[in-house]
Amino acid sequence: MEKTQNRYEAATVEELRNAKRLIVTVKGMEIGLFAVGEQFYAWRNICPHAAAPVCQGPVCGTRLPSLVYEYKYGKDQEIVRCPWHGWEFDLITGQHLVDEKVKLRGYKVEVEDGKVYVVI
C-alpha cells in the first residue's frame, strides 16, 4: 500500500525569511522551519538524543576540522545546537556533526504563491 502525503501551509515566505526560524505545529507535531540562505528546511522539533526541543536551540556555526591549535569556524547560520546537551546538527542535511548514524527527522518543504508548505 502506498503512503499518501499531504501538504500543510506552515508560514509565509516573508515571515520565515524575516524570522529565520519558526516553530509551527503540523498534524499535532512541532516542526522547526528554517531559512538557510535562499532555501527552507523543516525538521521535527525532537532531538534524537533525549527528545529535547532541538529546533529551539541556538542557530550558529561550528568549528571545522583543522590542524592542532588551528581553529577554523564555518557553516555560520547552518547549525542548530540542542538547548539541553549541545548536540549540533546541520540544518541543511539534518545530520549530527559527530555521529553519522544520528539525524534529525526532516520533511519536504514546498513554496508556492508566497507560502511555505510542509509535506508530511
N, C-alpha and C positions, 0 to 999 in steps of 0.2 A: 504494500500500500504506500502510495506517495504522500509525503508530508506536505501539506499546503502551508504557504507562508502568507502572512498578512502585513500590510504596510500601515503604520500608525504615524500621524502627524505629531511631531515632538517639539518643534520650535520654528521660528522663522530664521532665515539666513542672517538677517540683520541682528537679531537677538544673540545668536550664537557667536557671530563674528565680534560683537561688542563685548560679550561676557568672556569669551574664550573657553568657558566651561559652564555647562548647565547640568543639574541633576534633575531628571524627569522620571515620571512613573508611567510605565507602559505595561499593560496587562498585569498590573499589580507588582511589577518588578521595578526597582530603582536602577536607572541606567544613566551613566555619565556620558554626556555628549561633549566632545572636544573639537575645537578648531585648531588645527596644527597647520600653519602655513595657509594654503588655499584649500586644504582638504578637511573633511569632517569624519570623525570616528565615534563609534558608540561601544561602550564597554559596560558590562554588568557591574554594579557597584558592590561587589563582594570580592574581597581578597581571597585567593585560593589558599593562603596560609592559615588564617584564623577568622575568616568571614568578616573582617573589618570593612568599613565603608571606604574602600580604596580610592574611589573617584573623588573623595573629598580631601585627599591629601594634597600637599604642595605640588605644583607643576613647576618643573625646574629642568636643569641639565644634570650631567653626571661626569665623573672622572672617566676618561678614556684610557684604554691600555697604553702604557708608556714605560719608558726606562725607569730604573730605580732613581728616586729623587727628582724625577721629572713628572710634573703634574699637568696633564692636559685636560681641559674642560671642554665638553662638547654636547651635542644634542640638546642645546638650550631650548626650553619650552616643549620638548618632545618626551619628557619623562614625568610620570606621576609616581610619587613616593607615598606608600601606605602610611596613614597617620598613626597607626598603632605600633608597628615594629620596623618601619623604614624600608620595607621591601620596595625595590624600584622596578617599574615596568615601562617598556617602550610604548608610547601612545599610538604609534603607527602600526606596530605589529602585535601589541599585547604581550609580547614576550618578556619574561622575567630576565633581568640583566645578568644573573649569575647561573641560574638553573634552567637549562634548555627544555626540561620536561614540564616547567610551570609556565602557565599562560593565563591571561585574563579571558573571560568569555566575551566574545565580540559579536556584534550584529552589523549587518549591512546597512549602510546609510544611503538614501537617495534624496536628491534635491530636485524640486520641480516648482516652478512659479513662485520662487522666493520662500518656499517652505522646506523644512528638513524633516524627512520621514525615516523611521527606524523600521526595518523589515525583520519580523520575528516569525 
